[in-house]
Amino acid sequence: MPQFTHLAEVQAQLQAGSLTTQALVDAYLARIAATADLNIYVEVWADEARAAARQQDQRRAAGEPLGRLAGLVVSIKDVICYKDHQVTAGSRILQGFRSLFSATAVERMLAEDAILIGRTNCDEFAMGSTNETSVYGPTRNAADPTRIPGGSSGAAAVSVQADTCLMALGSDTGGSVRQPAAFCGVVGFKPSYGRISRHGLLAYGSSFDQIGVLAHNVTDTALLLEIMAGADEFDGSASAAPVPAYSQSAAWNKPARIAYLRAALEHPGLDVEVRENAGQFLDQLRAAGHTVTAVDFELLDYIIPAYYVLTTAEASSNLSRYDGIRFGYRNQEATSLLETYQKSRTEGFGTEVKRRIMLGTFVLSSGYYDAYYARAQKVRRLIVDRLEAIFSGHDFIFLPTSPTPAWPLGESLSDPVAMYLSDIYTVAANMAGIPAISIPSGIHATTQMPLGVQLMAPAFAEEDLLAFAASLPVPG
């Protein structure tokens, strides 16, 4: 079976009778088996996927209508709930837990006949940029198995990169969809905060988290967003704003005004070849008739400290529910309630999660709240205001997705600060709650690893962002 990169190609062959959904699913399952060494999936739903495929073929043969996602085989990150299936967030603390309901995003995909093939590995509770903190072990980059795929949605990105499914759902708290998309050479999209319901998404940082999409192209991304987006009675933070027909939006055919952050491209931590790649991309934009302008952004070096103060604070609160009592892992030797809490959480959480819980508890503690948490919230407000000021005169903001290409496995485990700094170009979109997309931009000559560039747009301007991104050439 050929490698498909567009849902339209799949559906055309299914409609013509040259392909069956069963054959499609079997081909993806064979690819999953062939790439087992990459450690992409923590659970594969082979029987269910085959049953759904068989049902779709029967309905198609009978002339029954099928949903807009018929023929779409998709993976979901192990932080997204699917009723009666395990969800563990890559953590021992949730071993054996089965969800009692499906995430709203999952329900909406299934209603349009998407086929779920399995749940993908991830950094524990989505805390990481390398996909190495999972209790299931690290996922490897299909372009070079000695290197990371990025994180925390690294395995979701590899599931698309390695052709084990056509699209994947991930989650993005500070770049966890876009950074692995760049490292794996695929499209990674994070919508505005509230555009997709967070109901059924295991929380890391509740004011930052968003379900995102990984795909081969922008067109399929737009369709999946259109189906998943919209108000949800189970999530008060989900926006009630009307959902545009993203998949039917007119092509972008006018000059765009694009700003790039001078401080980002001049940052000392930016890899030389990444800088050159970004410069070449900007030159292509100019050649295509778009206006490209450098703008000052004096807050760049404050983004990471503020982000990690705020997200660890939210994590320390969100993860307090995992106590060894209600669900998941419980130490069997504890003799008191307090000991049950202490031993279950100590044994159930990994090193990085415990580090962030302790950091978050510290910045929220008496005597330190104003010095850290309150001040970080003020920085967040300044970032929002500055980005809005830039958008008042520009359509989009351009940035490299990551300051470096994917690095070797294990390199950052002993230096968590280095891992945190790798998010410097992605967290701004989460701090401001605005949409952002990473698209492939070439290959790093020294490492031969994929690179990506990022575009951000004003809040709820997904329609413009996706239309413009779809007009840009994506390297093959």
C-alpha angles and dihedrals in degrees: 000000000000120000108262120213100173130051089219089063091053094047093047092055092044090051092047092051095239090114135033125209089235092057090047093052092045090053092052091047089052089052090050090054092046093052098043090121089068090063093223101150131048091188132013120203096207099154094046093047092050091048092051090048092050091050092051092051090051092049092048091050090050092052094246118152117257131203126263091258097051108142094022111131109196138176125213128213117249092253095064118090123235115181116257091004130106120262118180108160088230089291137124089219090074099040111150095007116144121199118242092208142020126251113258090242090055093048091052092050093049091049087061092049101258113161117227112213102180150312120277131224120256143172108285109281087349090289107140146052099227110049088238101111096071120119085229093062130252127318116226130224112252091217090059118000091204090067135069122258092217125249168348089320091034097129091047088057092046091049088064095036092052093046096243091132137359098243139005139206118226136162127244122204099153105351102318093140100034100045095052089043088058093046092050100040099245137113116271122189133188116186127211116289106275096018091107120035116252091208105129095018111119104238126243102155109001097200092049108036121106133166109242140188133241117195146141094253145019096242094064090043090057092051094050091048091051091054098044100040128092145070120325127192089212094059120052091190093059111107120246091205113126115267113237120222091258093177091055097045117132116257117264105257107160136078112278127213107229127185124196124195108247091203091056097054091043095046113129091225093060115109112242095234092046088054091050091048091051091048091051090051091052089050089054090052091052091047089053090058100260122136113242119192134178114229132188119248109177093177098068096105091048095056099080097046092047093045095052093046091053099040095046089050091053091043093053088055098041095048094050088089091069097082106139092255111082105033144343128022121010128180108238097203099060115116100194140036093252092048090049090055094046099045097039093051094041092052097034100052125065127230098267094048092049090049092055094044090054093046091050094047090050096052090048095047125110112278094021103056095088094040095053118008098037092044092049090053089054090051089051090054091050090051091051092049094048094049091048089052090053092048091052087075102025139053098214142010119225126210138155106259093229132009091231140024119257111300130215120285113268096017097114100033092093092045110048092172090063089053091049091051091055087074094060095114099040107045095070091073091054094044089055097035093233130141120262136176133197118208128184113265106177143286130305103240097212098048099022088227126139121264131202139196127210137222125194128195136188118282113293092004091121091127092061094040094052094043092051094044090050090056093057122092113251115206113245 
